[in-house]
C-alpha cells in the first residue's frame, strides 16, 4: 500500500467503512506490479532488485523501488542487503504473511487463465521479461 492508501485503509478500519473483509484483503496488494512481484517471489524464490527489473521491464527503477518499499512496509516482503563487492546487492523474498496471499493470487491466475481460454485468447503475451539467474 502507498502511504496515502495505508492511512486511508487504517481510517476506514477505525470507522468501520469496509463492507467486507475482501476489500481489506485486496488493499494489501492493490497497485501495479505488486501481484506480479508476490507471485514470482512465491513461486520462484528470492530475487535481487536487478532481477526483478529484468522480470518487469516496463516498471521504471523508481516505480519498482517504491512498490518493493511498500510491500516491505506492509510486512509482505523481506529485504536483505548483501555485500556484493563494490555494490550492495538487495534481495527480496516473501514473509510468511506474503506467502499467505499465494492461494488468493494463484486463484486469480487460474481464473484469468480459464477466462482467456474461454475467449480463445490463450496465446496472449503479457510482456513479462526473462530473468537472468
N, C-alpha and C positions, 0 to 999 in steps of 0.2 A: 504494500500500500504506500502511496505517497504520503508525505507528512500531512497534507491537507485532507486526504481521504481518511487517513488514520484518525485524525481529530474528529472528522465527521462521523466515522463509524463509532468511535467512543461516545460521542454525544448522542447518537441515535440509540446506542445500547442503554445509556443512562436514562434517556427519555422514553424508552420502550417503543421506539418508532419502527423497528423491524417487524414486518408482518409474519416473518418466519425465519427459521434458522438457515434456510437455504440462501437467503440474501446475504447473511453474515458470512457464510462459507464462501460464496462467490467473491465477496470483497477481499478475501485473503489472497487471491491470485488474479484479481482483475487487473488488466493492463497489458499492453502489447509486450510480447516476448516472455512473460512470466510463466505461462503454461508450458511453452517450449523448453524453457530452462529447467523447470521442475521435472518435466517428462524425461529429458535426456540425462540429467543427473541421476534420476531414479532408476533408469534402465541401463545406463552405460557407466555409471560411477563418476568419480571425481574428474573435474575438468579444470584446467588452468584458464585464466582470463583469455589469453590469446586463442585457445582452442574454442572457447565459446564465441569469440569474434569470428572465427572461421565457420562455425556452425550457423551463425546468424549474420550473414554478410550484409544484410540490409539495415542492421542496427548500427548506429554510429557508436563510436567509442564512449562518448559522453552518455548516450542513452542507455547502453548496456551497463555501464558502471553504475548509473543511477538505479536501474532495476535490480541489480545484484545487491546494492546497498539496502534497498527497501526490503528485499527478501531476507537479508541477514537481520535487519532491524525487527522484522516480524517473526523471527525465530524459525524460519523455514530452511535457511541455508547456514552452513558453517563456512567461515572464511579463514583460510590458513595461509600465512605468509611464509615462504621458504627462501632461504638464501640461495640464489641461483647464479652465483658468480658476480659479475658486475651489476646485475639487476636482481631485484627481489621478485620472485615468482609468486603469484597469488592463486591458490587453489580453492575451488568451491565444491562442496558436497552437501547432500541433504541431511538435515537433522531428523530425529525421529518424528517431530511434528510435520516436517516437509514430506517424509515418507508416508505419513498417514493420509496425504492428499492423493497419492498414486492411484488407489482404486477409483477415485472420482475422475481423475484425468484419464485413466485408461478407459473408463466407461464412455467418456466424451469422445475419445479417439475412436473407439469401436462404433459408436453411434454415427459419427461422421463418416467413417469408412463404409458402413452399411448404406447410409443415405447417398453417398457418392455412387455406390454400386447401383442403387435403385434408379438414379438419374442418368446411368450409363456414362458416368464421368470418372471411371476407375483409374484412368491414366493421367489425371490432372497432376501437374508438377507444382509443388508449393514453394519452390525456390530456396530450400534449405541447402546450405553449403555442405561440403565434406570436411571432415575433421582430420587433421594430421595428428596421429597419436605418437 
